[in-house]
Amino acid sequence: MHQLDQLRQMTCVVADTGDIEAIEQHRPVDATTNPSLLLKAAQMPRYDAIVAASAQRSEHLQDLCDRVAVAFGTQILGVIPGRVSTEVDARLSFDAQAMVEKSRHLIGLYAEAGIDRKRVLIKLAATWEGIQAAATLQREGIDCNLTLLFSEVQALAAGQAKAYLISPFVGRILDWHQQRDPDSPVPIERDPGVHSVRNIYRLYKTRGIDTIVMGASFRSLDQVRALAGCDRLTISPQLLSALADEADPLPRRLHPDTDEAGSCSAIDCKGEADFRFQLNSNAMATEKLAEGIRGFVADQIALESLLAARFGITP
């Protein structure tokens, strides 16, 4: 049995892509998208019809972008049994009410397409405002995926908000450390991104927090293997293919009923000021959250420019 099938026996496998053909190939349960992935998919000629159909129903450029995101999500849901994650415009990351309103709009577009909200996760940046927006949406029955998550305080606040799922990043944490010491290779046993997700997983299981932990942003097969057993892992098509080519036994590394790495963190989150102070005290998390938002904003703007040029819409 190859390692992808072995992983499926202990972890819910999620595809991190907007490429529908790649999703069909790897048969994940769920799929995640973001502006970067949608920008890439929208430039693939085989998806021109999806984009063009969205343009016929759009009222303005931002509405077109929303409809393109939902159209790809709808097509993805046609080939997976589970849920698709659709991201809210990252330019709204510090406006809780605007994120709530945009999320309701996206869910409304899915409803127009005949998609039940229980098959959609709304992705929000794990800023304080994003977490508060998630709390509001969860009370309305709109399940959320908090992304760009790099620290325990973000994870704990998301759990307190009763978010359905969080996406703690692995590779981007490693990137931050390697940029500061590029000449020192990091063995997987000391990979800071892997350790961050393990600590968050242990925090949730020890404290009985029901929010799902979905490791994301992988740079290598070793990182994926080191988190085998996590609730979910969202993995690029390239790494999914690589796992399917490996036949060695894949041991489980995370277990919900054991504390294999020692005592649980004593971290607490006592409100907005405490959250902001703790996040600010973590240089890596602060910098990567800001960088991630800027990156998604840049790709959202690039997607808008692409669509505006293609359909003659004034930005």
Secondary structure, 3 states (H helix, E strand, C coil): CCHHHHHHCCCEEEEECCCHHHHHHHCCCEEECCHHHHHHHHCCHHHHHHHHHHHHCCCCHHHHHHHHHHHHHHHHHCCCCCCEEEECCHHHCCCHHHHHHHHHHHHHHHHHCCCCHHHEEEEEECCHHHHHHHHHHHHCCCCEEEEEECCHHHHHHHHHCCCCEEEEECHHHHHHHHHHCCCCCCCHHHCHHHHHHHHHHHHHHHHCCCCEEEEECCCCHHHHHHCCCCCEEEECHHHHHHHHCCCCCCCCCCCCCCCCCCCCCCCCCCCHHHHHHHHHHCHHHHHHHHHHHHHHHHHHHHHHHHHHHHHCCCC
